[in-house]
Amino acid sequence: MNESPYVTILEELFEELLGEANLETALAGSLNILTRALRCEAGAIWLLDRKTDRLVPMFQVGPVDLSNVSIEMGTNVESYVTRTGESVLLTKKEEDDRFTGSFLDENGLPVRGMVCVPLNKLDEIVGCLQLVNKKDGTAFTDHEIQLCKRTAALAALTIGEKGLEVNAGEKKDVLISLRGVIKEFPSGDGVNRVLKGIDLDIYRGEFLVILGESGSCRARRPQAGGRKRADRPTGCCIPSSSSSTCGPTGAVCW
């Protein structure tokens, strides 16, 4: 990225963050601008709930669903940046013993490249801004990293000025967690895949309804976690409190 488009993008970000009256709209809009301008697969703004010491993805762009998610301040890169105030530039080829990896990498989005910068409100760090995987496969440039840092600094100051309540909520007890569930049936010379990488969490005390048209395999989703041989998924990963079992075709997934 040369200097001219860099300045243009920064001006657009300033206008969004300073000109939009609603803070949440401004932060979501700035993340969309940044993710689109740098051609990234995903992005997130994580904010720290100090009452629970958990990070909440208040705003996100990309294929991983982070709704109703919060993470403990642990050993992942998001926690590291928020705790230390240090920016991190990461490529898949590199290993860094300061942290164990990214929450996104652990939840369905393989990280090939990432920049994660702190939201520093001068007197405290309130979270981090994260961009993942440039679509053309190239590394983040120095100009792009500086753009992320300036956006994060402006976002943090805006949060400090206008205030934004962060609430990680009560931690829910997960009874069943399914990841990447696939179900296939023989069909002629090939196979018919009726479940295509389904992710599902079922919480204690939750009333769950699965809706869909006739023939959409509503019954196959709950059966995929069952013990009947006929209902075994073709491939899956089913973590539990005692173990985490992942398997390709033919694997026993419980």
Backbone torsions as a table, in degrees:
resi	resn	phi	psi	omega
1	MET	NA	124.8	177.0
2	ASN	-86.8	179.2	-169.6
3	GLU	-66.6	-36.0	-174.2
4	SER	-62.4	-55.3	177.9
5	PRO	-64.9	-30.1	176.9
6	TYR	-59.5	-45.8	179.8
7	VAL	-66.7	-39.8	-179.9
8	THR	-62.7	-43.1	179.3
9	ILE	-65.6	-41.4	179.9
10	LEU	-62.8	-39.6	177.4
11	GLU	-63.8	-40.2	178.4
12	GLU	-64.8	-38.6	178.1
13	LEU	-67.5	-42.2	177.6
14	PHE	-59.9	-43.8	-179.1
15	GLU	-63.4	-39.3	-179.4
16	GLU	-68.1	-46.8	-174.6
17	LEU	-75.3	-34.6	-176.5
18	LEU	-95.8	-24.4	-175.6
19	GLY	-92.8	-22.7	-179.0
20	GLU	-84.6	126.0	-176.8
21	ALA	-69.5	-37.6	-178.5
22	ASN	-83.8	120.0	-174.5
23	LEU	-63.3	-44.3	-178.1
24	GLU	-63.6	-40.8	176.5
25	THR	-62.9	-39.5	-179.8
26	ALA	-65.6	-44.0	-179.5
27	LEU	-67.8	-43.9	178.2
28	ALA	-63.0	-41.2	179.5
29	GLY	-65.2	-41.0	-179.9
30	SER	-66.3	-36.9	177.3
31	LEU	-65.5	-40.6	177.5
32	ASN	-63.3	-42.7	179.0
33	ILE	-61.1	-47.1	-176.6
34	LEU	-66.4	-45.3	-179.7
35	THR	-62.6	-42.1	180.0
36	ARG	-68.9	-43.7	-176.1
37	ALA	-64.7	-37.8	-179.3
38	LEU	-92.5	2.5	175.1
39	ARG	55.8	56.9	-178.7
40	CYS	-103.5	153.1	177.7
41	GLU	-71.9	-33.4	-174.2
42	ALA	-153.7	158.2	175.4
43	GLY	-156.7	156.6	179.6
44	ALA	-154.4	147.8	169.1
45	ILE	-112.2	113.3	179.4
46	TRP	-99.5	132.1	177.2
47	LEU	-120.3	145.8	-175.0
48	LEU	-90.8	125.8	170.7
49	ASP	-91.4	105.0	-173.7
50	ARG	-72.0	-19.9	178.8
51	LYS	-69.4	-34.6	-178.3
52	THR	-111.2	-6.6	-176.1
53	ASP	57.2	45.2	179.4
54	ARG	-127.2	148.4	176.2
55	LEU	-93.7	136.6	-179.3
56	VAL	-120.0	126.5	175.8
57	PRO	-77.8	87.1	-174.6
58	MET	-66.4	-31.6	-178.7
59	PHE	-140.3	141.3	-177.6
60	GLN	-149.6	154.2	173.0
61	VAL	-135.9	135.4	175.8
62	GLY	129.5	-177.4	-171.3
63	PRO	-78.9	-19.0	-178.2
64	VAL	-86.5	125.6	179.9
65	ASP	-80.7	111.8	-179.0
66	LEU	-105.0	11.9	178.9
67	SER	-66.7	141.8	-179.3
68	ASN	61.3	26.6	-180.0
69	VAL	-108.4	141.2	165.7
70	SER	-147.5	149.0	-176.9
71	ILE	-127.1	144.9	177.5
72	GLU	-68.3	150.1	174.8
73	MET	-70.8	92.7	-173.8
74	GLY	-118.7	-129.2	-173.7
75	THR	-107.6	4.9	179.1
76	ASN	-76.9	168.2	-174.3
77	VAL	-67.5	-33.8	179.0
78	GLU	-61.3	-42.9	177.8
79	SER	-67.5	-40.8	-178.5
80	TYR	-60.0	-46.9	-178.4
81	VAL	-65.2	-41.6	-179.9
82	THR	-67.5	-36.8	-177.8
83	ARG	-74.7	-42.0	-172.1
84	THR	-97.3	-23.5	-175.0
85	GLY	79.0	9.8	178.5
86	GLU	-91.3	137.4	174.2
87	SER	-79.2	150.0	-179.0
88	VAL	-129.0	129.3	170.7
89	LEU	-113.6	123.4	-171.4
90	LEU	-130.5	137.2	169.1
91	THR	-121.5	157.1	-175.8
92	LYS	-63.0	-27.0	-178.1
93	LYS	-74.6	-17.3	-175.9
94	GLU	-96.7	147.4	171.2
95	GLU	-119.4	139.4	-176.8
96	ASP	-130.3	119.8	-176.2
97	ASP	-79.5	3.5	177.1
98	ARG	-77.0	-21.4	-178.2
99	PHE	-153.4	167.9	-174.2
100	THR	-93.2	-12.4	-177.4
101	GLY	140.5	-168.3	-178.4
102	SER	-105.0	146.5	174.5
103	PHE	-58.8	-36.6	-179.9
104	LEU	-65.5	-39.9	179.6
105	ASP	-62.8	-32.5	-178.5
106	GLU	-83.4	-7.0	-173.4
107	ASN	-131.8	42.4	166.9
108	GLY	103.2	-1.3	178.4
109	LEU	-124.9	95.7	179.4
110	PRO	-58.9	125.3	-176.4
111	VAL	-89.1	117.1	175.7
112	ARG	-100.2	-23.1	177.9
113	GLY	-164.1	141.8	-175.6
114	MET	-154.5	143.4	167.9
115	VAL	-123.4	131.7	-178.6
116	CYS	-134.2	120.3	-174.4
117	VAL	-126.1	148.9	-176.9
118	PRO	-76.1	149.7	168.9
119	LEU	-93.8	94.6	-172.5
120	ASN	-100.6	111.9	-176.8
121	LYS	-93.4	34.1	-178.9
122	LEU	69.4	-61.1	-177.6
123	ASP	-89.5	-14.1	179.1
124	GLU	-161.9	158.0	175.7
125	ILE	-96.1	125.5	-173.6
126	VAL	-103.8	-2.5	179.7
127	GLY	159.1	-152.0	-179.8
128	CYS	-151.5	157.8	174.9
129	LEU	-112.8	133.8	-171.0
130	GLN	-134.4	130.0	172.5
131	LEU	-122.5	140.1	-172.0
132	VAL	-131.5	133.6	167.8
133	ASN	60.0	94.7	170.1
134	LYS	-66.4	135.6	-171.7
135	LYS	-65.1	-26.6	178.9
136	ASP	-86.8	1.5	176.0
137	GLY	81.9	-0.5	-179.0
138	THR	-82.0	164.4	178.7
139	ALA	-80.7	158.3	175.1
140	PHE	-69.4	133.6	-179.7
141	THR	-85.0	169.0	178.0
142	ASP	-61.5	-40.1	178.2
143	HIS	-61.3	-41.7	-178.2
144	GLU	-68.2	-38.5	177.5
145	ILE	-65.2	-42.6	177.6
146	GLN	-63.7	-36.2	177.4
147	LEU	-63.2	-42.1	177.1
148	CYS	-62.6	-43.0	-179.1
149	LYS	-64.4	-42.2	-179.4
150	ARG	-68.3	-38.5	176.9
151	THR	-63.1	-43.9	179.8
152	ALA	-63.6	-40.9	-179.7
153	ALA	-64.0	-44.1	179.9
154	LEU	-67.5	-39.6	178.6
155	ALA	-62.7	-42.8	-179.6
156	ALA	-64.5	-41.6	178.2
157	LEU	-65.4	-37.4	178.3
158	THR	-66.3	-40.1	176.3
159	ILE	-62.5	-42.4	179.5
160	GLY	-64.3	-36.5	-178.1
161	GLU	-74.6	-44.1	-173.3
162	LYS	-97.1	-23.8	-179.9
163	GLY	79.9	140.9	178.9
164	LEU	-150.7	119.6	-179.3
165	GLU	-77.5	131.0	177.8
166	VAL	-115.8	125.7	-177.7
167	ASN	-136.6	108.7	179.7
168	ALA	-72.6	-15.9	179.3
169	GLY	74.4	179.2	179.7
170	GLU	-76.3	133.8	178.7
171	LYS	-68.1	126.8	-176.9
172	LYS	-91.8	148.4	178.4
173	ASP	-89.2	112.4	-178.7
174	VAL	-82.9	121.5	177.5
175	LEU	-86.5	-43.8	-179.3
176	ILE	-134.8	132.1	177.5
177	SER	-130.5	116.7	179.9
178	LEU	-111.2	138.2	178.2
179	ARG	-135.4	128.1	174.1
180	GLY	63.8	38.5	-176.8
181	VAL	-74.1	127.9	179.2
182	ILE	-123.5	136.8	174.1
183	LYS	-132.9	126.1	-179.1
184	GLU	-126.3	148.4	175.2
185	PHE	-127.1	144.7	175.3
186	PRO	-59.7	138.7	178.8
187	SER	-146.3	99.3	-176.8
188	GLY	63.6	-125.9	178.4
189	ASP	-87.7	-4.0	-177.9
190	GLY	-126.8	-150.1	179.1
191	VAL	-132.8	153.6	175.6
192	ASN	-111.0	112.0	-178.5
193	ARG	-89.1	112.0	-176.5
194	VAL	-97.8	-26.0	171.7
195	LEU	-117.0	124.5	-169.2
196	LYS	-118.0	69.4	177.2
197	GLY	76.3	51.6	-177.1
198	ILE	-77.1	133.5	170.4
199	ASP	-109.0	136.3	-178.6
200	LEU	-154.3	132.1	170.8
201	ASP	-116.6	132.8	176.2
202	ILE	-118.6	123.8	-174.3
203	TYR	-101.7	153.0	177.8
204	ARG	-59.9	131.3	179.3
205	GLY	80.4	2.2	-177.5
206	GLU	-85.9	138.6	174.1
207	PHE	-95.9	117.1	-171.3
208	LEU	-112.1	130.3	175.1
209	VAL	-125.5	129.0	177.0
210	ILE	-108.4	118.2	-177.1
211	LEU	-106.6	151.8	177.2
212	GLY	172.4	162.0	179.2
213	GLU	-70.6	162.4	175.8
214	SER	-58.5	131.3	-179.4
215	GLY	89.0	3.4	-178.0
216	SER	-89.9	8.2	174.8
217	CYS	67.6	40.7	176.2
218	ARG	-58.7	-41.9	-176.4
219	ALA	-70.0	-26.1	-176.5
220	ARG	-70.2	-27.7	-177.8
221	ARG	-64.8	-55.6	178.2
222	PRO	-66.8	-31.0	-179.5
223	GLN	-69.1	-21.6	-177.2
224	ALA	-62.5	-24.3	178.1
225	GLY	-95.4	4.1	-176.4
226	GLY	-82.2	176.1	-175.7
227	ARG	-103.4	-4.9	178.4
228	LYS	-68.7	134.3	-176.9
229	ARG	-57.4	-40.0	-176.8
230	ALA	-66.2	-19.4	-175.4
231	ASP	-103.6	9.4	178.9
232	ARG	-64.2	137.0	175.8
233	PRO	-70.2	156.7	177.2
234	THR	-71.9	-35.3	177.7
235	GLY	-156.6	146.9	-177.0
236	CYS	-172.9	174.4	168.0
237	CYS	-139.2	117.3	-178.7
238	ILE	-120.7	95.2	176.9
239	PRO	-76.8	154.2	175.5
240	SER	-147.5	178.5	-178.5
241	SER	-67.1	-26.1	-176.6
242	SER	-99.3	-24.9	-177.5
243	SER	-161.3	170.5	175.1
244	SER	-136.2	113.4	-174.6
245	THR	-112.0	123.2	176.2
246	CYS	-123.1	142.7	-177.2
247	GLY	-154.1	149.5	173.5
248	PRO	-83.9	-162.6	-179.7
249	THR	-51.8	129.6	176.4
250	GLY	87.3	-2.9	-177.0
251	ALA	-75.4	152.2	172.4
252	VAL	-86.9	117.3	-170.1
253	CYS	-107.1	48.3	170.0
254	TRP	-155.9	NA	NA
